[in-house]
Amino acid sequence: QVQTVESGGGLVQPGGSLRLSCVASGIIRPFSTYNMAWYRQAPGMQRELVASINSAGRINYADSVKGRFTLSRNNAMKTVALHMTGLKPEDTAVYYCRAGYGSAWSEYWGQGTQVTVSS
C-alpha cells in the first residue's frame, strides 16, 4: 500500500507560517491519479480532514482553514505540500498525509509532523 512521510512541522508564533511536505512511496500508478489529503489530530480530539486534492486537481478545504492554508502537489516528485499561513493556537496538532485511489483510501498512517502554535 502507499506509504507517506510527513515533514516540516515545528513551533511557530500565532500569525506565523509553516510549509508541510509529504512524500509518497509504494506508488504503482502515476502519482497524478492518486487522491491526496492532509489530516490533523489535536490532543484529545478526533482526527479531522484539513484539505484534499483529487486526481482531477480539485481541492477542498475544511472551513476552519479556508483562506489560510494552501494545498499543492508535485506529481513528478510524488509530493504534496500544505502551506499554512495565519496560524492560530487551535491549529496545533499532529498533521498527517494520506493517499487514496478512486473511492478507497490507504489504511496507512505515518508518524505525522507536529505543529505547535504558541507565543
N, C-alpha and C positions, 0 to 999 in steps of 0.2 A: 504494500500500500504506500501511498505517498506520505513522505515524512517531511516535516518542516522544522527549521531552526530560526528562532527569532533573536534579534539583537537590537541595540540602540537605546534601551531604556536608561533611566538614571534619575537623579534628583534635580528638580527644577523649581524655580520660584513661580508663584502664581503669575499668570500672564506670559510665561515663557513658552519656548517651543522645543520640540523634540522630533526626531525623524526615526521611526522604527523601520526595520528591514526584516524580511522573511525570505529565506532561501528554501526552495523545494527540491527534494530528491526522490528517487523511485518513480520518476515520471516515465510512462511508457507511451504516451501520446504527445502530440505537440502541446507545449505548455499553454498556448493560447486557447486551447479547447477546455481547459480546466476553469472552474469557478473557484475564486479565492475569497477568503473572508478573514477579517480581524475580529476577535472577541476580547473581552476583558472580564476579570473577576476580582472584585474588591473583597477584602476580608469580611467573612460572614455573609457574603452575598452570593447569589447565583451568577453563573457565567452569563454574560449578555453579548449579543451581537452588536458590534460597533459600526462596521462597514463591510460591504461586499461588492465584488465585481464579477459579472458573469462572462461567459465566453464571447458574448457579443459586445463586451465593453461597457455594459450598463452598470452604473454604480449606484448603490443605495447606502444611505447613512442613517444611523439612529438619530432621532430628533435631538437628543442631548448633545450631539457633536456637529450637527449641520452648521456649516459656515465657519467651522474652526478646524476640522480635520479634512485632509485630502488623501484619498487612496489612489495609488497608481501602480502599474505593473510594467515590468520589462520582460517581455517574452523570450528574448534572446538569452538573458541571464537567468531566467526562471526565478525571478524575484518579484515580490510585491512590497510596496512601501506604504507607510502611513505617516504623513506629515501632520503633526499636531501643533497647532498654534493656540494662543489664548488659553493656555492650560489653567484648569481650576483644581482646587483640592479634591473635588469629587471625581476627578479623572484618575486619581490614584488607584492603581490596580496592577495586577499582572496581565500583560497583554499576550494573546496567543494568535497564531495564524493557523488557518485550516484550509485544506484543499477539498474540492468536490468535483464530480464529473456527472453531467446530466442532472438527475434528481437526487443523487446519492452524495453523501459527504463522508470523508475519511473518518474512521474511528480514532485516528492517531492524534494525540495532543502532545506537543513538545513541552519543553521546560518553560517556555514563555519568557518574557522580559519584564522586569519590574519598572514601573513608572511611579514616581513619588512626587507629588506637587505640594510643596510646603515652603513657608518662609522661615 
